[in-house]
Amino acid sequence: MATLPPRKNPTPTKQLQQHSKQHLSPLQTLLQMGFPKHRAEKALAATGNRDVQLASDWLLTHVNDPSLDECSPREYILYACPTGAFLEQIHDFWAKSKELCGWNGAHNFTPHITLVSFFKAPDECAPQLSRALKQVVEQTAVNLDRPLKLEQYTSHNFMGFFVVEEDANYLNRLALQYVKEVSNSTISLEPHVKSLHLTLAYQFPEAQYGTLKSLVDALDPACASGWELRLYSRDARLATKQVHKILYPHTPREPDELELMIGDYIYMSSDALQNTQDGWVDGISWLTGMTGFLPENYTVRTSESDAWTMHRTVQLCKAIQPPNEVENGKTPDDSVSESTVPIEEVTKDEGVPDYYGADMSKTIQQLLNKTKDESILSEATEKGTKVTADGRGRRVFVMRHGERVDFTFGSWIPYCFDEFGNYTRKDLNMPKTLPRRKNVILGWQKDSPLTNVGVYQAKLIGEGLREAGVNFTEVYASPSFRCVQTATGVLEGMNLKDTMPINLEPGFFEWLAWHAHSGESVVEWCSRQELTDAGYNIVMDYQACIPVDKLSSHFTESLEQFYDRNNTIMREIIKKTTGDILVVGHAITLDACTRDLCAKPPRQSSELNKLMQKVTYCSLVAAEQVGETEWRIGEPPCYPVTHTNNQRFDWKILTG
């Protein structure tokens, strides 16, 4: 009997099945997975309709949530939020006001102008609310090409900026149109009726008026050129509670205790906090929805909006400077915030933002791993590839520098240097001394050193690499002082500090377009002689692939050209070296130096911004050669360095 030949084209039935699977909505997919409809809708709304995976993970972590099956609609709110330089000013203002005057009502929310006050909507309406915002902005077809006009107002119970009438009318029209778009029999909302304003401080003691007023006067509303609309939602239970962030993990010892995990938030009532007799308070976990007792000193109060879900952002007006602007030496490559989740300053044309998933997906995964008693394996591990001292290809290790002083302490220069350029440290986490260099003040302002914690982070990575049996034949570093310090710390941890000199490669410096937009020239780094005099082991006669005097020609480079710059240097170094090598650079360096090696195209700017938010201090990646020309990213041979934030302690709090 003849054998049936295989069909080249699928049958119409198969085509229809494949087509239908590709076009299933997230809700349909969850229903096919067996989740009840009301639970699936609740999970999608709670995670901003980000994707099916996060929604299903949310359901798994909330399996013991007593409110899981309750019909409790979420509360939504529409904000206009500043971005760019003005947002940084407000964050600095809030940090200083908290340090000098303590908590006030404004610290409870992200900087904003309320356009539509809180309103409730059924979970099934979440996608409609998100789409409507984008449609309203497109229908108005108006994009502000100038800063929003703001007028300062201060009194003894309120400080902030009011939007001038012309711009307020524009924002009010947007809000009114959004209200009309989404109002129906199940959703009742109305635009914000008060004068549009951005609150800086309120609910503060009258004695603090002078201090707060001086801080407000230092703000420059003229730079408020970047704004975006943001649609947030929150669990209705949050409305009357404080939000606290977990500082330390805790494993329950009693049945009524709540398990604490880093990355989780806890809802607590003010009464519970005030009336506790033993330091244990009743709280609700944002991650699991479960209720239990926990030690209050294992948490710290944070903004209520940190526990909100963002469903949509739509650009309202472009900032004069791009999102990746450089100010006071700060660039997106290094600005990974530990207290807030950065949000892309672009219009989300498709899907929804990663605001909810940025921290949540990682924390959820930690909980699921614990539940399943397994950890996430790298692709190489899944395929059975084992990193050993022999029988493997050569490796390129690329690492980000450690914690830097300017991002930890903000504007540190005026406090640590006198008019003669003499340095005095003001915190134990600051370096005791700094090397001598030209242009002392400007030099350190643009080329920040590491904190002592940053040096220790690098040393820990070095110790981990040494224990894993790693040895380098060459070490390269960006000439930024923080990168030189990090490379030195790694080598010290490996006991190679004195025998392995560092090659300074200016071509590994970050994307120059960030500096070009701000009108800066190439940073004037410490010279090789200055570093050597300070005790750093530097190769004095290294011939850089891109010398400093040639680097300025890259100021107008595109992102693709930046990737090409790093790839060219990387392949040239690989060609002239053998064995494992280490490259210490910036957050963006990890991807730029390995992307082309692994036969992948350069990333787009929006994709890169998301990626860099996840590259924390001393992040380490290893690219391994698996063939004559093939490379792949594999699991690093040592663990990463993870630790919590430690805010500055003010002893005066105990004198009240």
DAJO-V548663 format. One record per residue. N is the residue number from 0. RES is the residue in one letter. PSI is psi in degrees with one decimal (NA if undefined). NEAR is the number of other ideal C-beta (glycine too) atoms within 8 Angstrom. Layout:
n:N res:RES psi:PSI near:NEAR
n:N res:RES psi:PSI near:NEAR
This chain:
n:0 res:M psi:135.7 near:2
n:1 res:A psi:145.9 near:3
n:2 res:T psi:134.6 near:4
n:3 res:L psi:128.8 near:4
n:4 res:P psi:149.7 near:4
n:5 res:P psi:146.1 near:4
n:6 res:R psi:130.2 near:6
n:7 res:K psi:-34.8 near:3
n:8 res:N psi:140.3 near:4
n:9 res:P psi:155.2 near:7
n:10 res:T psi:158.3 near:7
n:11 res:P psi:-36.2 near:6
n:12 res:T psi:-43.9 near:6
n:13 res:K psi:-39.3 near:8
n:14 res:Q psi:-43.6 near:9
n:15 res:L psi:-39.6 near:8
n:16 res:Q psi:-44.1 near:8
n:17 res:Q psi:-41.1 near:9
n:18 res:H psi:-43.4 near:8
n:19 res:S psi:-37.0 near:8
n:20 res:K psi:-37.0 near:7
n:21 res:Q psi:-23.3 near:6
n:22 res:H psi:18.3 near:6
n:23 res:L psi:138.4 near:9
n:24 res:S psi:161.4 near:6
n:25 res:P psi:-38.4 near:11
n:26 res:L psi:-44.3 near:10
n:27 res:Q psi:-38.9 near:8
n:28 res:T psi:-44.2 near:10
n:29 res:L psi:-37.1 near:14
n:30 res:L psi:-39.4 near:10
n:31 res:Q psi:-27.5 near:7
n:32 res:M psi:-8.8 near:7
n:33 res:G psi:4.1 near:4
n:34 res:F psi:140.0 near:11
n:35 res:P psi:150.1 near:5
n:36 res:K psi:-45.1 near:8
n:37 res:H psi:-32.4 near:9
n:38 res:R psi:-40.5 near:11
n:39 res:A psi:-43.0 near:14
n:40 res:E psi:-38.8 near:13
n:41 res:K psi:-42.0 near:10
n:42 res:A psi:-42.6 near:15
n:43 res:L psi:-41.9 near:15
n:44 res:A psi:-40.4 near:13
n:45 res:A psi:-25.4 near:11
n:46 res:T psi:14.2 near:15
n:47 res:G psi:23.5 near:16
n:48 res:N psi:37.7 near:12
n:49 res:R psi:-55.4 near:12
n:50 res:D psi:168.5 near:8
n:51 res:V psi:-39.3 near:8
n:52 res:Q psi:-47.4 near:6
n:53 res:L psi:-38.6 near:14
n:54 res:A psi:-42.5 near:17
n:55 res:S psi:-36.6 near:12
n:56 res:D psi:-39.6 near:12
n:57 res:W psi:-42.3 near:13
n:58 res:L psi:-38.2 near:12
n:59 res:L psi:-40.5 near:10
n:60 res:T psi:-21.5 near:11
n:61 res:H psi:18.8 near:11
n:62 res:V psi:-28.0 near:7
n:63 res:N psi:14.3 near:7
n:64 res:D psi:117.5 near:9
n:65 res:P psi:-17.5 near:7
n:66 res:S psi:7.0 near:8
n:67 res:L psi:-37.9 near:10
n:68 res:D psi:6.6 near:5
n:69 res:E psi:145.1 near:5
n:70 res:C psi:84.5 near:4
n:71 res:S psi:96.5 near:7
n:72 res:P psi:148.1 near:9
n:73 res:R psi:160.3 near:15
n:74 res:E psi:132.3 near:12
n:75 res:Y psi:153.8 near:15
n:76 res:I psi:146.0 near:13
n:77 res:L psi:123.1 near:13
n:78 res:Y psi:154.1 near:12
n:79 res:A psi:120.8 near:11
n:80 res:C psi:137.9 near:13
n:81 res:P psi:155.8 near:11
n:82 res:T psi:175.1 near:11
n:83 res:G psi:-144.2 near:15
n:84 res:A psi:-37.4 near:11
n:85 res:F psi:-39.4 near:14
n:86 res:L psi:-41.5 near:12
n:87 res:E psi:-39.8 near:10
n:88 res:Q psi:-45.3 near:11
n:89 res:I psi:-41.0 near:12
n:90 res:H psi:-41.7 near:10
n:91 res:D psi:-41.0 near:10
n:92 res:F psi:-45.4 near:13
n:93 res:W psi:-37.8 near:10
n:94 res:A psi:-44.0 near:9
n:95 res:K psi:-40.8 near:9
n:96 res:S psi:-36.6 near:14
n:97 res:K psi:-39.4 near:10
n:98 res:E psi:-40.3 near:8
n:99 res:L psi:-34.8 near:8
n:100 res:C psi:-6.9 near:11
n:101 res:G psi:-172.5 near:4
n:102 res:W psi:136.9 near:5
n:103 res:N psi:174.3 near:11
n:104 res:G psi:-30.5 near:9
n:105 res:A psi:-25.5 near:11
n:106 res:H psi:-7.4 near:10
n:107 res:N psi:-6.3 near:7
n:108 res:F psi:157.5 near:10
n:109 res:T psi:150.7 near:8
n:110 res:P psi:131.2 near:9
n:111 res:H psi:164.1 near:10
n:112 res:I psi:120.8 near:11
n:113 res:T psi:123.8 near:10
n:114 res:L psi:-41.2 near:15
n:115 res:V psi:121.5 near:14
n:116 res:S psi:171.8 near:8
n:117 res:F psi:133.1 near:7
n:118 res:F psi:152.1 near:12
n:119 res:K psi:145.1 near:10
n:120 res:A psi:141.2 near:13
n:121 res:P psi:152.5 near:8
n:122 res:D psi:-33.6 near:12
n:123 res:E psi:-12.8 near:5
n:124 res:C psi:-4.2 near:11
n:125 res:A psi:-46.3 near:16
n:126 res:P psi:-37.1 near:8
n:127 res:Q psi:-42.6 near:8
n:128 res:L psi:-37.9 near:14
n:129 res:S psi:-46.8 near:14
n:130 res:R psi:-38.9 near:8
n:131 res:A psi:-36.3 near:11
n:132 res:L psi:-45.5 near:14
n:133 res:K psi:-41.0 near:13
n:134 res:Q psi:-39.6 near:9
n:135 res:V psi:-44.7 near:12
n:136 res:V psi:-40.1 near:11
n:137 res:E psi:-37.4 near:7
n:138 res:Q psi:-37.8 near:7
n:139 res:T psi:-29.5 near:9
n:140 res:A psi:35.3 near:5
n:141 res:V psi:131.4 near:5
n:142 res:N psi:114.5 near:8
n:143 res:L psi:129.1 near:10
n:144 res:D psi:24.1 near:5
n:145 res:R psi:165.0 near:5
n:146 res:P psi:145.6 near:9
n:147 res:L psi:132.4 near:10
n:148 res:K psi:122.3 near:8
n:149 res:L psi:143.0 near:11
n:150 res:E psi:129.4 near:9
n:151 res:Q psi:141.6 near:10
n:152 res:Y psi:130.2 near:10
n:153 res:T psi:141.5 near:8
n:154 res:S psi:-176.4 near:6
n:155 res:H psi:1.3 near:4
n:156 res:N psi:3.4 near:7
n:157 res:F psi:140.3 near:9
n:158 res:M psi:138.3 near:12
n:159 res:G psi:-165.3 near:13
n:160 res:F psi:134.4 near:11
n:161 res:F psi:141.7 near:11
n:162 res:V psi:131.2 near:15
n:163 res:V psi:158.7 near:9
n:164 res:E psi:-43.4 near:5
n:165 res:E psi:-48.9 near:7
n:166 res:D psi:-31.9 near:11
n:167 res:A psi:-38.0 near:12
n:168 res:N psi:-39.2 near:8
n:169 res:Y psi:-46.6 near:10
n:170 res:L psi:-37.7 near:13
n:171 res:N psi:-36.6 near:11
n:172 res:R psi:-40.4 near:9
n:173 res:L psi:-45.0 near:13
n:174 res:A psi:-43.2 near:13
n:175 res:L psi:-39.9 near:9
n:176 res:Q psi:-37.1 near:11
n:177 res:Y psi:-41.6 near:15
n:178 res:V psi:-44.9 near:12
n:179 res:K psi:-35.7 near:7
n:180 res:E psi:-36.1 near:9
n:181 res:V psi:-10.4 near:13
n:182 res:S psi:134.6 near:8
n:183 res:N psi:-166.3 near:5
n:184 res:S psi:-23.5 near:3
n:185 res:T psi:-11.1 near:6
n:186 res:I psi:119.9 near:13
n:187 res:S psi:118.7 near:6
n:188 res:L psi:164.1 near:10
n:189 res:E psi:152.1 near:8
n:190 res:P psi:159.6 near:10
n:191 res:H psi:125.2 near:9
n:192 res:V psi:-18.6 near:4
n:193 res:K psi:164.6 near:5
n:194 res:S psi:134.3 near:6
n:195 res:L psi:130.8 near:12
n:196 res:H psi:159.5 near:11
n:197 res:L psi:114.8 near:11
n:198 res:T psi:132.9 near:11
n:199 res:L psi:-34.8 near:12
n:200 res:A psi:140.0 near:13
n:201 res:Y psi:169.2 near:11
n:202 res:Q psi:45.2 near:5
n:203 res:F psi:151.3 near:12
n:204 res:P psi:144.0 near:5
n:205 res:E psi:-27.6 near:7
n:206 res:A psi:-19.3 near:4
n:207 res:Q psi:2.1 near:10
n:208 res:Y psi:-49.1 near:10
n:209 res:G psi:-45.1 near:6
n:210 res:T psi:-46.9 near:10
n:211 res:L psi:-39.0 near:14
n:212 res:K psi:-41.4 near:10
n:213 res:S psi:-35.7 near:8
n:214 res:L psi:-39.4 near:12
n:215 res:V psi:-39.9 near:13
n:216 res:D psi:-23.3 near:7
n:217 res:A psi:-12.1 near:7
n:218 res:L psi:148.0 near:11
n:219 res:D psi:95.2 near:7
n:220 res:P psi:-12.1 near:11
n:221 res:A psi:-19.0 near:5
n:222 res:C psi:10.8 near:11
n:223 res:A psi:63.8 near:11
n:224 res:S psi:-17.5 near:14
n:225 res:G psi:122.8 near:17
n:226 res:W psi:151.2 near:14
n:227 res:E psi:150.8 near:13
n:228 res:L psi:138.5 near:16
n:229 res:R psi:130.3 near:13
n:230 res:L psi:115.3 near:14
n:231 res:Y psi:160.1 near:13
n:232 res:S psi:159.1 near:13
n:233 res:R psi:156.9 near:13
n:234 res:D psi:130.6 near:10
n:235 res:A psi:-26.4 near:10
n:236 res:R psi:-17.3 near:9
n:237 res:L psi:-19.3 near:11
n:238 res:A psi:-36.6 near:8
n:239 res:T psi:13.2 near:4
n:240 res:K psi:156.6 near:11
n:241 res:Q psi:155.2 near:10
n:242 res:V psi:129.3 near:16
n:243 res:H psi:144.4 near:13
n:244 res:K psi:141.0 near:11
n:245 res:I psi:128.7 near:14
n:246 res:L psi:-35.5 near:9
n:247 res:Y psi:142.2 near:8
n:248 res:P psi:155.8 near:7
n:249 res:H psi:129.8 near:11
n:250 res:T psi:124.9 near:5
n:251 res:P psi:139.5 near:9
n:252 res:R psi:-18.6 near:4
n:253 res:E psi:155.4 near:6
n:254 res:P psi:-26.6 near:4
n:255 res:D psi:8.8 near:5
n:256 res:E psi:151.7 near:11
n:257 res:L psi:133.8 near:13
n:258 res:E psi:134.5 near:10
n:259 res:L psi:133.1 near:12
n:260 res:M psi:139.0 near:11
n:261 res:I psi:131.9 near:9
n:262 res:G psi:-14.5 near:10
n:263 res:D psi:158.7 near:12
n:264 res:Y psi:153.5 near:13
n:265 res:I psi:131.2 near:16
n:266 res:Y psi:126.4 near:14
n:267 res:M psi:145.7 near:16
n:268 res:S psi:149.4 near:10
n:269 res:S psi:-36.4 near:8
n:270 res:D psi:-42.8 near:6
n:271 res:A psi:-39.0 near:11
n:272 res:L psi:-38.1 near:11
n:273 res:Q psi:-30.8 near:6
n:274 res:N psi:-0.3 near:6
n:275 res:T psi:138.5 near:10
n:276 res:Q psi:-18.9 near:3
n:277 res:D psi:9.3 near:4
n:278 res:G psi:-1.8 near:7
n:279 res:W psi:132.4 near:8
n:280 res:V psi:157.3 near:11
n:281 res:D psi:132.3 near:8
n:282 res:G psi:166.5 near:14
n:283 res:I psi:130.2 near:11
n:284 res:S psi:127.9 near:14
n:285 res:W psi:-34.2 near:11
n:286 res:L psi:-38.9 near:13
n:287 res:T psi:-16.2 near:11
n:288 res:G psi:0.6 near:12
n:289 res:M psi:154.1 near:10
n:290 res:T psi:144.3 near:8
n:291 res:G psi:175.9 near:12
n:292 res:F psi:148.7 near:10
n:293 res:L psi:155.5 near:14
n:294 res:P psi:123.6 near:8
n:295 res:E psi:-34.9 near:12
n:296 res:N psi:0.1 near:5
n:297 res:Y psi:3.9 near:10
n:298 res:T psi:167.8 near:14
n:299 res:V psi:141.7 near:7
n:300 res:R psi:142.4 near:8
n:301 res:T psi:176.0 near:9
n:302 res:S psi:139.4 near:10
n:303 res:E psi:-36.7 near:11
n:304 res:S psi:-13.3 near:9
n:305 res:D psi:-26.2 near:11
n:306 res:A psi:10.6 near:11
n:307 res:W psi:164.8 near:9
n:308 res:T psi:131.0 near:13
n:309 res:M psi:124.9 near:13
n:310 res:H psi:-30.8 near:13
n:311 res:R psi:140.3 near:13
n:312 res:T psi:138.2 near:14
n:313 res:V psi:127.1 near:11
n:314 res:Q psi:131.2 near:11
n:315 res:L psi:-42.6 near:10
n:316 res:C psi:143.3 near:12
n:317 res:K psi:142.5 near:8
n:318 res:A psi:147.7 near:13
n:319 res:I psi:-40.7 near:8
n:320 res:Q psi:148.4 near:10
n:321 res:P psi:164.2 near:6
n:322 res:P psi:-33.9 near:12
n:323 res:N psi:38.0 near:12
n:324 res:E psi:161.0 near:12
n:325 res:V psi:123.8 near:11
n:326 res:E psi:124.1 near:8
n:327 res:N psi:35.9 near:6
n:328 res:G psi:0.0 near:11
n:329 res:K psi:128.5 near:10
n:330 res:T psi:157.6 near:13
n:331 res:P psi:-23.6 near:10
n:332 res:D psi:-28.5 near:12
n:333 res:D psi:-8.7 near:11
n:334 res:S psi:67.5 near:9
n:335 res:V psi:106.1 near:11
n:336 res:S psi:142.2 near:7
n:337 res:E psi:-11.6 near:4
n:338 res:S psi:-23.5 near:5
n:339 res:T psi:163.4 near:8
n:340 res:V psi:113.2 near:9
n:341 res:P psi:145.6 near:8
n:342 res:I psi:132.9 near:9
n:343 res:E psi:135.9 near:11
n:344 res:E psi:57.4 near:10
n:345 res:V psi:161.4 near:8
n:346 res:T psi:133.1 near:8
n:347 res:K psi:94.0 near:12
n:348 res:D psi:-29.3 near:4
n:349 res:E psi:149.3 near:3
n:350 res:G psi:-151.5 near:5
n:351 res:V psi:160.9 near:9
n:352 res:P psi:168.4 near:13
n:353 res:D psi:16.6 near:7
n:354 res:Y psi:-48.0 near:10
n:355 res:Y psi:-39.0 near:12
n:356 res:G psi:-15.6 near:12
n:357 res:A psi:-49.5 near:11
n:358 res:D psi:-36.9 near:8
n:359 res:M psi:-44.7 near:13
n:360 res:S psi:-36.2 near:10
n:361 res:K psi:-44.6 near:9
n:362 res:T psi:-41.4 near:13
n:363 res:I psi:-42.9 near:14
n:364 res:Q psi:-37.7 near:10
n:365 res:Q psi:-42.5 near:10
n:366 res:L psi:-42.1 near:12
n:367 res:L psi:-38.3 near:11
n:368 res:N psi:-41.6 near:11
n:369 res:K psi:-40.9 near:7
n:370 res:T psi:-41.1 near:7
n:371 res:K psi:-3.8 near:6
n:372 res:D psi:44.8 near:5
n:373 res:E psi:160.1 near:4
n:374 res:S psi:162.6 near:4
n:375 res:I psi:128.2 near:5
n:376 res:L psi:146.0 near:6
n:377 res:S psi:166.2 near:8
n:378 res:E psi:-37.8 near:8
n:379 res:A psi:-40.4 near:11
n:380 res:T psi:-41.1 near:10
n:381 res:E psi:-30.6 near:7
n:382 res:K psi:3.7 near:6
n:383 res:G psi:9.4 near:5
n:384 res:T psi:126.1 near:7
n:385 res:K psi:131.2 near:5
n:386 res:V psi:115.5 near:10
n:387 res:T psi:170.7 near:6
n:388 res:A psi:-24.4 near:4
n:389 res:D psi:161.2 near:4
n:390 res:G psi:14.8 near:3
n:391 res:R psi:165.0 near:8
n:392 res:G psi:169.9 near:7
n:393 res:R psi:157.7 near:8
n:394 res:R psi:146.7 near:12
n:395 res:V psi:116.8 near:15
n:396 res:F psi:126.6 near:15
n:397 res:V psi:132.6 near:14
n:398 res:M psi:143.8 near:16
n:399 res:R psi:151.7 near:15
n:400 res:H psi:172.7 near:18
n:401 res:G psi:-173.1 near:17
n:402 res:E psi:131.0 near:10
n:403 res:R psi:152.8 near:14
n:404 res:V psi:-46.3 near:12
n:405 res:D psi:-33.0 near:12
n:406 res:F psi:-19.8 near:9
n:407 res:T psi:-39.2 near:10
n:408 res:F psi:-0.8 near:9
n:409 res:G psi:-132.2 near:7
n:410 res:S psi:85.0 near:8
n:411 res:W psi:-24.4 near:11
n:412 res:I psi:-51.0 near:9
n:413 res:P psi:-24.7 near:6
n:414 res:Y psi:-21.4 near:6
n:415 res:C psi:-10.4 near:10
n:416 res:F psi:138.3 near:11
n:417 res:D psi:-176.8 near:6
n:418 res:E psi:-15.0 near:3
n:419 res:F psi:1.9 near:4
n:420 res:G psi:13.8 near:8
n:421 res:N psi:135.3 near:6
n:422 res:Y psi:137.1 near:9
n:423 res:T psi:126.4 near:7
n:424 res:R psi:145.6 near:9
n:425 res:K psi:7.3 near:8
n:426 res:D psi:147.2 near:7
n:427 res:L psi:-16.6 near:5
n:428 res:N psi:-2.4 near:7
n:429 res:M psi:152.1 near:13
n:430 res:P psi:145.8 near:11
n:431 res:K psi:-44.5 near:4
n:432 res:T psi:164.0 near:5
n:433 res:L psi:146.6 near:7
n:434 res:P psi:155.7 near:9
n:435 res:R psi:139.3 near:6
n:436 res:R psi:162.7 near:11
n:437 res:K psi:156.1 near:7
n:438 res:N psi:61.4 near:7
n:439 res:V psi:-56.4 near:11
n:440 res:I psi:-54.1 near:9
n:441 res:L psi:-36.2 near:8
n:442 res:G psi:-49.9 near:12
n:443 res:W psi:-25.7 near:13
n:444 res:Q psi:-37.3 near:11
n:445 res:K psi:-13.1 near:10
n:446 res:D psi:74.1 near:13
n:447 res:S psi:144.4 near:13
n:448 res:P psi:174.4 near:11
n:449 res:L psi:155.2 near:17
n:450 res:T psi:169.6 near:14
n:451 res:N psi:-33.0 near:10
n:452 res:V psi:-39.9 near:10
n:453 res:G psi:-41.5 near:18
n:454 res:V psi:-41.6 near:14
n:455 res:Y psi:-38.0 near:10
n:456 res:Q psi:-47.6 near:15
n:457 res:A psi:-40.6 near:20
n:458 res:K psi:-38.8 near:12
n:459 res:L psi:-41.5 near:11
n:460 res:I psi:-43.0 near:16
n:461 res:G psi:-42.5 near:14
n:462 res:E psi:-40.1 near:10
n:463 res:G psi:-40.6 near:12
n:464 res:L psi:-39.5 near:14
n:465 res:R psi:-44.2 near:11
n:466 res:E psi:-25.5 near:7
n:467 res:A psi:0.3 near:8
n:468 res:G psi:18.6 near:7
n:469 res:V psi:141.5 near:11
n:470 res:N psi:137.1 near:8
n:471 res:F psi:143.3 near:13
n:472 res:T psi:-27.0 near:8
n:473 res:E psi:148.7 near:10
n:474 res:V psi:130.5 near:14
n:475 res:Y psi:150.1 near:13
n:476 res:A psi:146.8 near:16
n:477 res:S psi:145.5 near:14
n:478 res:P psi:-2.8 near:13
n:479 res:S psi:135.2 near:12
n:480 res:F psi:-37.3 near:11
n:481 res:R psi:-30.8 near:14
n:482 res:C psi:-38.5 near:15
n:483 res:V psi:-44.0 near:17
n:484 res:Q psi:-41.1 near:15
n:485 res:T psi:-45.9 near:20
n:486 res:A psi:-40.9 near:14
n:487 res:T psi:-40.5 near:13
n:488 res:G psi:-41.5 near:18
n:489 res:V psi:-47.4 near:17
n:490 res:L psi:-34.1 near:14
n:491 res:E psi:-41.4 near:12
n:492 res:G psi:-26.3 near:15
n:493 res:M psi:1.0 near:15
n:494 res:N psi:35.2 near:6
n:495 res:L psi:10.1 near:10
n:496 res:K psi:-40.8 near:10
n:497 res:D psi:-19.1 near:4
n:498 res:T psi:-11.4 near:4
n:499 res:M psi:97.6 near:10
n:500 res:P psi:158.3 near:7
n:501 res:I psi:131.8 near:15
n:502 res:N psi:121.8 near:10
n:503 res:L psi:117.9 near:14
n:504 res:E psi:100.8 near:16
n:505 res:P psi:-27.0 near:12
n:506 res:G psi:-15.5 near:12
n:507 res:F psi:6.1 near:14
n:508 res:F psi:159.2 near:13
n:509 res:E psi:177.5 near:11
n:510 res:W psi:118.9 near:11
n:511 res:L psi:-18.0 near:13
n:512 res:A psi:-31.5 near:13
n:513 res:W psi:-39.7 near:14
n:514 res:H psi:-33.6 near:13
n:515 res:A psi:-39.8 near:10
n:516 res:H psi:-28.9 near:11
n:517 res:S psi:1.5 near:10
n:518 res:G psi:12.4 near:4
n:519 res:E psi:157.8 near:9
n:520 res:S psi:179.8 near:5
n:521 res:V psi:137.1 near:11
n:522 res:V psi:138.5 near:11
n:523 res:E psi:100.5 near:9
n:524 res:W psi:168.1 near:9
n:525 res:C psi:139.6 near:12
n:526 res:S psi:164.2 near:8
n:527 res:R psi:-38.4 near:8
n:528 res:Q psi:-40.9 near:7
n:529 res:E psi:-40.1 near:12
n:530 res:L psi:-41.6 near:12
n:531 res:T psi:-42.9 near:11
n:532 res:D psi:-28.4 near:8
n:533 res:A psi:0.2 near:9
n:534 res:G psi:8.2 near:4
n:535 res:Y psi:140.5 near:9
n:536 res:N psi:97.5 near:10
n:537 res:I psi:139.5 near:11
n:538 res:V psi:110.8 near:8
n:539 res:M psi:-26.7 near:7
n:540 res:D psi:21.3 near:4
n:541 res:Y psi:130.4 near:8
n:542 res:Q psi:103.0 near:4
n:543 res:A psi:144.7 near:10
n:544 res:C psi:-39.3 near:9
n:545 res:I psi:99.0 near:11
n:546 res:P psi:164.3 near:7
n:547 res:V psi:-42.8 near:9
n:548 res:D psi:-15.6 near:5
n:549 res:K psi:-14.3 near:7
n:550 res:L psi:-32.5 near:13
n:551 res:S psi:-22.7 near:8
n:552 res:S psi:-10.8 near:5
n:553 res:H psi:8.4 near:11
n:554 res:F psi:-32.1 near:10
n:555 res:T psi:16.6 near:5
n:556 res:E psi:144.1 near:11
n:557 res:S psi:172.5 near:6
n:558 res:L psi:-39.2 near:13
n:559 res:E psi:-40.0 near:7
n:560 res:Q psi:-33.6 near:9
n:561 res:F psi:-45.5 near:15
n:562 res:Y psi:-40.2 near:13
n:563 res:D psi:-37.8 near:10
n:564 res:R psi:-49.2 near:13
n:565 res:N psi:-38.8 near:13
n:566 res:N psi:-41.4 near:13
n:567 res:T psi:-45.4 near:10
n:568 res:I psi:-42.9 near:13
n:569 res:M psi:-45.5 near:14
n:570 res:R psi:-32.9 near:10
n:571 res:E psi:-40.9 near:9
n:572 res:I psi:-42.7 near:14
n:573 res:I psi:-38.4 near:9
n:574 res:K psi:-35.3 near:6
n:575 res:K psi:7.3 near:5
n:576 res:T psi:169.7 near:9
n:577 res:T psi:164.3 near:4
n:578 res:G psi:-170.8 near:9
n:579 res:D psi:140.1 near:11
n:580 res:I psi:157.2 near:15
n:581 res:L psi:134.5 near:13
n:582 res:V psi:123.8 near:16
n:583 res:V psi:121.0 near:15
n:584 res:G psi:-132.7 near:17
n:585 res:H psi:178.5 near:14
n:586 res:A psi:-41.0 near:12
n:587 res:I psi:-20.6 near:14
n:588 res:T psi:-34.8 near:16
n:589 res:L psi:-40.6 near:14
n:590 res:D psi:-40.8 near:10
n:591 res:A psi:-33.4 near:12
n:592 res:C psi:-13.6 near:16
n:593 res:T psi:-14.8 near:15
n:594 res:R psi:-53.1 near:13
n:595 res:D psi:-32.7 near:12
n:596 res:L psi:-37.6 near:12
n:597 res:C psi:18.6 near:10
n:598 res:A psi:40.5 near:6
n:599 res:K psi:146.0 near:5
n:600 res:P psi:160.3 near:4
n:601 res:P psi:147.6 near:9
n:602 res:R psi:156.6 near:11
n:603 res:Q psi:158.6 near:7
n:604 res:S psi:-44.8 near:8
n:605 res:S psi:-39.2 near:8
n:606 res:E psi:-38.5 near:8
n:607 res:L psi:-38.8 near:12
n:608 res:N psi:-43.2 near:13
n:609 res:K psi:-42.8 near:10
n:610 res:L psi:-44.1 near:10
n:611 res:M psi:-25.3 near:12
n:612 res:Q psi:-21.3 near:10
n:613 res:K psi:-2.7 near:8
n:614 res:V psi:94.9 near:11
n:615 res:T psi:176.8 near:8
n:616 res:Y psi:136.6 near:11
n:617 res:C psi:26.0 near:16
n:618 res:S psi:142.1 near:11
n:619 res:L psi:132.5 near:12
n:620 res:V psi:147.5 near:11
n:621 res:A psi:122.2 near:14
n:622 res:A psi:125.5 near:15
n:623 res:E psi:138.0 near:14
n:624 res:Q psi:123.4 near:9
n:625 res:V psi:0.9 near:7
n:626 res:G psi:-166.1 near:6
n:627 res:E psi:-41.6 near:3
n:628 res:T psi:-0.8 near:4
n:629 res:E psi:137.0 near:8
n:630 res:W psi:154.8 near:12
n:631 res:R psi:152.4 near:10
n:632 res:I psi:127.9 near:9
n:633 res:G psi:176.2 near:13
n:634 res:E psi:127.8 near:9
n:635 res:P psi:150.5 near:9
n:636 res:P psi:-5.3 near:10
n:637 res:C psi:160.6 near:11
n:638 res:Y psi:157.8 near:4
n:639 res:P psi:170.5 near:9
n:640 res:V psi:120.0 near:9
n:641 res:T psi:132.8 near:3
n:642 res:H psi:166.4 near:3
n:643 res:T psi:170.6 near:6
n:644 res:N psi:146.1 near:6
n:645 res:N psi:97.7 near:3
n:646 res:Q psi:156.2 near:5
n:647 res:R psi:133.6 near:5
n:648 res:F psi:133.2 near:4
n:649 res:D psi:108.9 near:6
n:650 res:W psi:-19.1 near:6
n:651 res:K psi:-17.9 near:6
n:652 res:I psi:-20.8 near:6
n:653 res:L psi:-1.4 near:5
n:654 res:T psi:-9.1 near:5
n:655 res:G psi:NA near:4
